[in-house]
Each structure stands twice: as C-alpha cells, then as structure tokens.
C-alpha cells in the first residue's frame, strides 16, 4: 500500500474511532440528564473537553515539540463559526431533544448529521459527492423519517426529534467550517472550541437560574465530555485531512448505531419493528458510503500551504532550511502543478472540481 492508501486507511480508522467515542457518549449523557439540567450539561461536556485538551497540550509541550501547524489569523473566522454552531447551538439542541426522546431513537436520529454534512459539502462547498454517496444519504434520510413518525409510546415527540435534527444541522455546519482549517493542529482547534463553548453554555445555564451539580456529577460530565467530545473531535479533524467532509461524516455516521445498542442495554428499551427497519435503512446508507471507490485522472494546481506531511507522491519539494530527515514534519511548502490518476478522496490535496 502506498503512502496515499495508508493515509486513507488511517483516516478511516480515525473516523470510526471518533464515531465510537461519540456514539457511546450519547446514552451516557442521557443518564446524567436525570440530575443535571440540559443547558448545564452541554456546558460541562464541552468544558470537560476543553480542560482535558488544554492539559493534553501542556503535557505535549513539556514532553516534546509539536510537529503540527498552528492556527493563523485567517483561520479565525472558520474557527469562530465552528464554535458557534458546533459548540454552542448544537449541544443545547441535543440536550433539549434528549429530554423528549428515547435514547436509542435519539442515537439513530443523529445519523442525520452525516446527511446534512454531505449535503452542505456538496451544494455549498462544492465537494464531490457521487451517486453512491447520494443513495446512501437517501437511505439514511428514509430511516430518520421512519424513526420520527413511528406510533406514540416508543417514538420521539415531534419537538424532540426536530431539536435533534436541528443539532445535526448545527454540527453539519461545524464540520464544513472545520474542513478548511483541518491541516492545522487538531488539538489546538478542539481545545479552543471546547473551552469557549463550555464557558458560553455554562454562562447561559447560570443566567437561566441553573446551578452546578454535585461534585461527583461534575467530574462525571467533565470526563464524558473529554472522551466523547474532545478526543472524538480530535480524531474527527484528523480524518477530515484524509477523507474530506462528506466521507468523514459518512464513517462517523456509524456512531448512532453503537449509541443505540448501548441505549438498549442501559435503559432496557424494547423497540418495535419500525425501529429495526429504520436501523436497517441507515445501515444500508452507511455501507453505501464506506464502500465507495473514487478514481480518475485529475490535475493538482499550484498550491502553497502548511501542514504535517511526509515526502510522498504529493510532497516532492526541496527545503530552504536545514532538515534532519525526520518525518513527518511541518513547514510551509509549495506543490507544483501535477496531473495523474489514483484512488482518492477530497482530502487536503484533492479538492478539485468535477465535471
């Protein structure tokens, strides 16, 4: 397997790992909702993420120098948008939705994030989405519709389902805003997002009259946020580099299935036939996404940027500074125009238009 293939495989594993951590966090967050108000819990989850990642950054700085590219001024508008939609509005809508929705249904409804992410990537940001990705999106949408209209008693309320879909839309915007800065340090991106979003959400909750929970709940929410939101998002940003926005979200859409399975065990829920039909449709959509193969002759325009890289097929450049030969390494570099053909995803180097 060449360097490009290894990068794609690594990106897939990173996206699946991110999905696993986030998927487990959803039903566990519902457990905490019994003692923590939704708005406060959203703040604690992101606050725990930010604090944990900041400590991770301090440990990394003490142990060794980072070879990731830092954020620069032109990244700030993208980061601010990602924080607003993904770190503030999304969690608030999710916590509200969870209070009106069974955990397993909420977990499956979260599959809408990948659909909305792909739709925005395709329509607004002009990322290539072929027929296989489109069919997968339609299957996931059909599953979400089934899940939302099942008979009262087990299904979600319309308001709860709408809130969760709204959270998915916020995270879809967040994902597309994060893509342009995914070449920068993912730990720095997620630490800033978690810290700012956590402070804003907790301030909103305190203003509304809510109070901090007992110390044990405070620690539990913080740890859950660090793992389910912080570490998960670091892995997600890394996957964006290799797979692009729509594909990374397609792999990430496996998260709700794991979350639903955990929910069934934790809450002893007994879903009906419609639940399983919805799950089957969503599983079909995920399979169509992850089994895609995209290959054609394409042209790389001249490009100058900065990110962590190895000297592979796309990085054949000289250095204007002393280099010890260690890889991967980080520095500003220029790509010369190149025309070739190989399997690829819309990663950092394959964001070309398609006819």
HELIX and SHEET records of a PDB file:
HELIX    1   1 UNK A    3  UNK A   32  1                                  30    
HELIX    2   2 UNK A   38  UNK A   63  1                                  26    
HELIX    3   3 UNK A   73  UNK A   75  5                                   3    
HELIX    4   4 UNK A   76  UNK A   82  1                                   7    
HELIX    5   5 UNK A   83  UNK A   89  3                                   7    
HELIX    6   6 UNK A   90  UNK A   98  1                                   9    
HELIX    7   7 UNK A  103  UNK A  109  1                                   7    
HELIX    8   8 UNK A  112  UNK A  123  1                                  12    
HELIX    9   9 UNK A  131  UNK A  149  1                                  19    
HELIX   10  10 UNK A  158  UNK A  179  1                                  22    
HELIX   11  11 UNK A  186  UNK A  207  1                                  22    
HELIX   12  12 UNK A  215  UNK A  225  1                                  11    
HELIX   13  13 UNK A  226  UNK A  231  3                                   6    
HELIX   14  14 UNK A  232  UNK A  243  1                                  12    
HELIX   15  15 UNK A  245  UNK A  252  1                                   8    
HELIX   16  16 UNK A  255  UNK A  267  1                                  13    
HELIX   17  17 UNK A  273  UNK A  290  1                                  18    
SHEET    1   A 2 UNK A 295  UNK A 300  0                                        
SHEET    2   A 2 UNK A 338  UNK A 343 -1                                        
SHEET    1   B 2 UNK A 303  UNK A 309  0                                        
SHEET    2   B 2 UNK A 329  UNK A 335 -1                                        
END                                                                             
